[in-house]
Amino acid sequence: MPESASPSGRPDDRAEAFILTGSFPVIRRNPLYLTELSRRGLKVLVITADSYREQAAEAMADTSNPASQITDIAYVTGDFTVQGAFVAGAVARTATWRDTYRIVGAYAVGDYLAEPTGLLADGLGVRSPGLRASRASRAKFLQRWYLPELSPASLTIPAGERDTADLDAVRYPAVVKPASRASSSGVTTVTGPVELRRQLAGYPDHEVILVEQKVIGPEFSVESLVQDGRVIFASVTGKDTTDSHDRTFVELAHSVPSPRDDLRETLLDANRRLLEGLAFQDGITHAEWRVGEDGSPRLMEVAARTPGDGILVLYQLATGRPLEPEIIRIALGEPAGYPEPRRWTRQVYLEHEPGTLQDVTVDWPGTRPEWISDSGVWPEIKPGAVDDPPTLRAVLVLKERGSVLEPLSSSDDRSVTFFIDAPTPEALDALEEQVRARIRVVTGGRP
C-alpha cells in the first residue's frame, strides 16, 4: 500500500491495521479473516462486547488458536436490545487506535456492531456499505421506511407507546419483531388482537417493535458482494425455519444454491432494487426474503455483514473457494470476484428433545461428531471435487455435554448441525434423509 503522510506532513510510519467488529465467537469461528489479514502484514484490531472478555483473552493467549493473530482487542459495553448502544464505545476505542495505527479498513462480522462500524469507516475514510445502509441494516423499521414497495404491510410501535398504539389496521396472522435484535430472538406469530397485546407486553419497555402482516410462502436469503455500488456476485440461498410447525422463526436449514430456479431471477431483481434503495456501496449483504402467494418477494430483513450460521462454509463447498478473502479485498478497495456454485450444498440444524445433553452419536462411515464448544473454532470443512458422490462433510455439536437444551426460540438454542453436498438437488435431498436417520441427540431429564 502507498506510503502516506501524517497530519504534520512527515512520512507516516504507523503500522497499517484493519478493524474487525462483532461477536467474538463468530470472529473466532471464521479464522480466515484473521489469516487473510495477517498474511497481508496488517495488524488485526478487534472490537467486541465486554461479555466476551474472558473467552477472548484465553483464546488470544493460546498460540494454537487463530485468535492469537489478533494484535489488540477492545471491549465495549451495552445492551444488545438497545439501538446504538455500542456506538460511543466503538468510537472511543478507535480514536485511541487511530493515534497508533494507520487504519486501512474495517469490517463488521456480526449484527450488533454493523452500525458503529459504518460510522467508524466513514470517519476513517475507508470503504464501507455507506451510512444509510449501515444504519438501516440494524433497524427493521428503517428498512420498511426506505423500501415500502418491497416490504410487507407493517406498523412501527415506538418505545413507550405499547398501550396507546392503534392496532386496528393489523391484519392477521401477524408477525411481531423486536426492531434491533438478531438470531430470530423475540420473533413470533400472533393470530389476533388479544394475543398481540399480550405479546407486546412481554418486551422490555425500551424496545421498538415492528408488527407486520405475515407473508405465507417459502423463505430465502440472497448473499451479495457489492463493490463501488455494483453487484459483482449474488446468489439465492434456500431456507427452512421452525415456522413450518411452530410460531417461532429459528433457522433449521440453508441450501446453497436454492433449488427453486423458478424464483431465482425474481429474487435477484428484488435484491438489486433493495441495494439501490439503501445506496449500498462496498461489502457483503445478507438479505432475507419470503415469496408470498402472489409470487412477489417481500423483505424480511437485510444485514450489512457476513451471513451467519454456516453459510460461508456452504459457499466454499459449493464453489471450491472461500468468500472471506473477497470480502477483505472489497474492504481494501482491491479487485474482487467470485465464481458461481458448482455443487449443491446444505447445512441442517437438528431439532432436539428438551433436557440435558448427554451425547451425540453418528452412525456414518468415517465421520464422528466434532464437539466444538471448548475451543469455539469450527474445524476446516474442505470442499470436494465437482463430481464427488453425495457426501456428509461434518457433524458439529455446538453445546457442551451437560448443557440444558431448551425448546428452539432463538438461534442460540440449537445444538447439533451437519453439512452435506451433492452433484444434484435430488441427490442432496436423499442424502439429508439418510444422514438424519443416522444421527442421535441423546438428552436426559431436566436437572
C-alpha angles and dihedrals in degrees: 000000000000119000113252134201126248121235088267091059095248121122111281109241096176114127114255114249141181126211122222117188135189143064109348093222089057093049090048091046092056103048094167089084090057093043094048093050094045091049088059092052093248122145109242115226120185132197116195140151119286090238088074095054098108098046092043093053091049093048094047091051091055108086091200091058118087087228088073086078090070111108098197137353131204125200123213128193130218147108113283090217094056117087114235092009094135100040099093093046093049092049093047094051094045092049087062093048092049089067092054104035139037098233110212101175147004133199136182114226094179141036106250097059097039094100096046089047091055090052092047092050091049092052092045093048094236130130121284142149088272131256097278093048093044093051099040093047089066097048121056093196090058089053088055090047096052097037110033093148090060097041135083118250105281146175123213115212111197120217111277095025101087094110096045102039114121105235098173093105095055113115119211142268087044134178121227115208132179101230099228109031127103138206092051089288112167095000114135144152122249126191104199147009097269091053091045093054090049092050094048091053090059097064123088112268094245097058124104109223129207119206115189142166111270114247110221110211147067120322128225142166128217119212114202134184109207126188125180088349093304125114107236096173135011132170136175119237121199118227139196123193140181087260087089089075107005142042094253129083106220111154114246104172143013123197122197113226106016112242090219098099089164090068100037100096093041091054094044091051092050089047091052090053089048092055091047091049092053092043089232112193117175134001142039127306132202109200121181120210141178122204110218130213089270090060094248120130115235121198116241095178143316129220126200095215145064114314111256135233111031098321092118088055091050093053091051091049090047099047105021091239133089121241097214097080090052091051090052091048091053091049090052095046095247125139110275138183142159135207127240119258116274099181133045111242138181141185115204128193113205120223115229142201109258114252140080115328108240105164147336119219128193120196098195129116113260095359130106129171115267111220102207101170095099100057098018089219117124114224118251106269105201124206119241132218119295091248097046115133117251104299139194103219103182147344114210128193109207099188133060122248108269093032116139109242112212129196109279109269099139137014091261090067095066118107114180133032137172137197126218138170137187141174093250135029091239091055089047092055092049092049092051092056092048093049094046089057092053100051121080124189106202116206132173133204119297114274 
